[in-house]
Amino acid sequence: MLAILAVAVIGKLVGCGAAALACGMDWARSARVGCGMISRGEVGLIVTAMGASTGIFDRPEVAVMVAVVLLTTLLTPVALRGAFRLKSVQDVVEGLVEPDPALGEVDRVQETA
């Protein structure tokens, strides 16, 4: 089950984070997108229920899938809290957060402004 959970989390982080990077977001914002998409939710439960009702999935497989849905749903807000602690240069430039001189962000903001 841990391997499936790891693949589920890493797949969303990498897949959605890479798409956000490709759309022009910086690393911090891309991490936020990836973390926000970790949760599997109702679609996973619907697919699991349909597979169980048609006999495609056995009881142990259903238990693993439901556990992964629950764990990813619980993990998402924790991961998002960490991702929003990351400083984003785009947030500083747009005035959403104050620049941190200790990180050298003032210089970068002045260069782009």
C-alpha positions as CSV (number, residue, x, y, z in Angstrom):
1,M,0.0,0.0,0.0
2,L,2.9,2.4,0.8
3,A,4.3,1.9,-2.7
4,I,0.9,2.8,-4.3
5,L,0.6,5.8,-2.0
6,A,4.1,7.0,-3.0
7,V,3.3,6.6,-6.7
8,A,0.0,8.4,-6.3
9,V,1.7,11.4,-4.4
10,I,4.8,11.6,-6.6
11,G,2.7,11.3,-9.8
12,K,0.6,14.3,-8.9
13,L,3.5,16.3,-7.6
14,V,5.6,15.7,-10.7
15,G,2.9,15.7,-13.3
16,C,0.9,18.8,-12.0
17,G,4.1,20.6,-10.9
18,A,5.7,20.2,-14.3
19,A,2.6,21.4,-16.0
20,A,2.6,24.5,-13.8
21,L,6.3,25.1,-14.6
22,A,5.5,24.8,-18.3
23,C,2.8,27.4,-17.9
24,G,5.3,29.9,-16.5
25,M,5.0,29.5,-12.7
26,D,8.1,29.5,-10.6
27,W,9.2,26.5,-8.5
28,A,7.4,27.6,-5.3
29,R,4.1,28.1,-7.1
30,S,4.5,24.9,-9.1
31,A,5.1,23.0,-5.8
32,R,1.8,24.5,-4.5
33,V,-0.1,23.3,-7.6
34,G,1.4,19.9,-7.3
35,C,0.6,19.6,-3.6
36,G,-2.9,20.9,-4.1
37,M,-3.6,18.1,-6.6
38,I,-2.4,15.2,-4.4
39,S,-5.9,14.4,-3.2
40,R,-7.7,11.7,-5.1
41,G,-11.2,12.1,-3.7
42,E,-14.5,11.2,-5.2
43,V,-13.3,10.1,-8.6
44,G,-11.1,7.4,-7.0
45,L,-13.9,6.2,-4.9
46,I,-16.3,6.1,-7.8
47,V,-13.9,4.0,-9.9
48,T,-13.2,1.8,-7.0
49,A,-16.9,1.2,-6.4
50,M,-17.6,0.5,-10.0
51,G,-14.7,-2.0,-10.2
52,A,-15.8,-3.7,-7.0
53,S,-19.4,-4.0,-8.2
54,T,-18.4,-5.5,-11.5
55,G,-16.0,-7.9,-9.9
56,I,-12.8,-6.4,-11.3
57,F,-11.4,-5.5,-7.9
58,D,-11.3,-8.0,-4.9
59,R,-11.9,-6.9,-1.4
60,P,-8.2,-6.3,-0.5
61,E,-7.7,-4.2,-3.6
62,V,-10.7,-2.1,-2.7
63,A,-9.3,-1.6,0.8
64,V,-6.0,-0.4,-0.6
65,M,-7.7,2.0,-3.0
66,V,-9.9,3.5,-0.3
67,A,-7.0,3.8,2.1
68,V,-5.0,5.7,-0.6
69,V,-7.9,8.0,-1.2
70,L,-8.2,8.7,2.5
71,L,-4.5,9.2,3.0
72,T,-4.0,11.5,0.1
73,T,-7.0,13.5,1.2
74,L,-5.4,13.9,4.7
75,L,-2.0,14.6,3.3
76,T,-3.0,17.4,0.9
77,P,-3.5,20.2,3.5
78,V,-0.3,19.2,5.3
79,A,1.7,19.4,2.1
80,L,0.0,22.6,1.1
81,R,1.0,24.2,4.4
82,G,4.6,23.4,3.7
83,A,4.4,24.5,0.0
84,F,3.0,27.9,1.0
85,R,5.9,28.4,3.3
86,L,8.2,28.4,0.2
87,K,9.0,31.9,-0.9
88,S,7.9,32.7,-4.5
89,V,9.7,35.4,-6.4
90,Q,6.4,35.9,-8.4
91,D,4.6,36.5,-5.1
92,V,7.1,39.2,-4.1
93,V,7.0,40.8,-7.6
94,E,3.2,40.9,-7.5
95,G,3.2,42.4,-4.0
96,L,1.5,39.4,-2.3
97,V,4.4,39.0,0.2
98,E,7.1,41.2,1.5
99,P,10.6,40.6,0.1
100,D,13.1,39.0,2.5
101,P,16.5,40.8,2.2
102,A,18.2,37.7,3.9
103,L,17.3,35.7,0.8
104,G,18.4,38.3,-1.7
105,E,14.9,38.7,-3.0
106,V,15.1,42.5,-2.9
107,D,17.8,42.5,-5.5
108,R,15.8,40.2,-7.8
109,V,12.6,42.3,-7.4
110,Q,14.5,45.5,-8.2
111,E,15.9,43.9,-11.3
112,T,12.6,42.9,-12.6
113,A,10.6,45.9,-11.6
